[in-house]
Amino acid sequence: MWYKKCFFCGSSHVVKNGQRKQVQQYKCKDCGRQFLGGKRRNKQQIITDYIEGKQTRKQLAEKYGVSIRTIERDLEEMRYVQKVSKDKEVVIQMDTTYWGRNFGLMVIKDAYRNKLLWRKYVKYETIADYVEGVYWLREHHFTIYGIVIDGLRGLAEALKIYPIQHCQFHQMMTIRHYLTGNPDIEASKKLLSLVNNMTKMNKESFIEAFDRWYLTYKEVLNERVHDRRIKTPPYMRPKLRSAYFSIKRNMKRLWTFYDYTDRIIPNTNNGLESIFADIKSKVRVHSGLTRAHRMKLIDEYISRHY
């Protein structure tokens, strides 16, 4: 006993109707239409398997019994449509992640609703692109109560009409870049330790500890190379000075979240970093994609999840 339903109307009143190229044909007694036997591909399911199931095009071709090129044609039907969030009052986070040297994804995210409000594919991050994203939000009637940025110099000044929070995690990474994870002199060790504990301290205690560090190690910080042949000898520890002045320059923006407690501004961009890690884990499965296909994959995944 076998059961078959009409592919068009779903009726069970189906009879065999010969073969075509050794494939069984069927005819529906209700609607009168003919169709071939065997499984028919569900293109949306193929896209889901590709995006969510981490299956390569070759694996999908074997699963559905078709060629890789057929799977590629099915995947061409992925169409991204920009959706504008209905929640218009936001605190936003912005950053850029990269695949290689000339392919990056710039993102602006709603800090608390886990929605990506705007994005753009870029070769490298620029202030103009971030400002473009903010203007896009304003044109679509978003009210921005605060912005969390990374360490791109000049960006805070370009967006100074908003409360700007400099990501504390990015600041910690900047200091580690200058001092390394295991500095050799005491002044560097103390400064690195202070910055590593930044997220556990309040504004007043951090500033007090930072000023105390400067008074303790001012001579070490300002010591110059001992060479009388040079009229103005260079500093002995330029990287330590760079680390110090980086904190000093960003100090007023490292604690914006502390000053605007009514707006609940995050102190880091970690929520955005977790999204980048999630997207990269999906893209990594499909190595060798062209730029256009990679963009389609990212767009489809973001539209489903963010």
Disulfide bonds with the S-S distance in Angstrom:
none
